[in-house]
Amino acid sequence: MSTADKTLRIDVVDVGCISSPPDTTLLTALEAANINIHYHCREGFCGACRTKLIEGEVEYTTDPLAFIDDDEILPCCCVALSPLKIKVPL
């Protein structure tokens, strides 16, 4: 199975759909698709990339230290486990 077969669909509300490899952080996938998202640390400390998770499941590559609500994720330090629907602050 090729890497393209393993990508997951990420529906970004008000922007469009992108694909993300399961071993790539969501922030990296968003950047690769030229979707601007505010960030600072890339390690889950600051919370600047806080994004609303509408549907789907993610896994954190490192435990985030920034406060996030139950319906939020930090794209800088998580990967998609399933197709996602997210809303990034524009």
N, C-alpha and C positions, 0 to 999 in steps of 0.2 A: 504494500500500500504506500502510495507516495505521500509526501508531506501535505500536498494540496488536498488530498482526501481526508486528512485529519483536522482540517481547519474547522472552526466553529463560527457560526453566524452571530454577529453582534449588531442588533438593530439600535441605532443611535437616534433617539427621538429628535425630530426637526432637522436632521442632518442626512440620514440614509443608512444603508447597511454596509458593514465591512466584514472581513474575515480575520480570525485570529488563530494562529497555531496554539495548541494547548500548552506549549512550553514558553510562551511569550506573555509578558505582563500586558494587561489591558492598556496601560499608558503607552507602551511601545507600539502596540497595534494601532492605537488611535493616532499616534504621531506618524506612523508609516502611511496612514490613510489621509494625512494632511488635515486632521481634525485638531484644532487648537484647544488645548486644555491647560488650565493654570496648574503649575506644580512648582515645588521647590526642592525637597529633599530626596525624592525617589525611593524612600525607605520606610514610609508610613509614620514618620514622626510628626510632621507639620499639619497634615490634613488639608493642605491647599488643593489637592486634586479630588476632594470629596465629590462623589457622584451618586445620583439616585439609581438604585437597582430596582427595576420594575418587575422583571421576570428573569428567572434563571438562577444558577448557582455558581459561586466562585470559590476558589481556595487561595488562601494567603500563603505566599512564599516566605514571608516573615511576619510575625505578629505585629499588627499596627499598634502604635502607642497613642496616636491621635484619637480624640473622641469622635465617634461617628454614631449616627442614629441607626436603629435596626434596619431601616430601608436604604442605607447608604453603604457604599464601598469605597475603598481607596485604590484606584486603578494602578497606582505606582507599584503596588506590592501584591497584586492578586492576578490569578490566571482564571480563565473561564473553564468551568467543568461541564457546561451545557450551553446551548444557544442562549444568548442574553438579550434583554431589552433594557437599555440604560438611558438616562437623560443627563447629559453633561451641561454644566453651566456655560452659557454662551455670552 
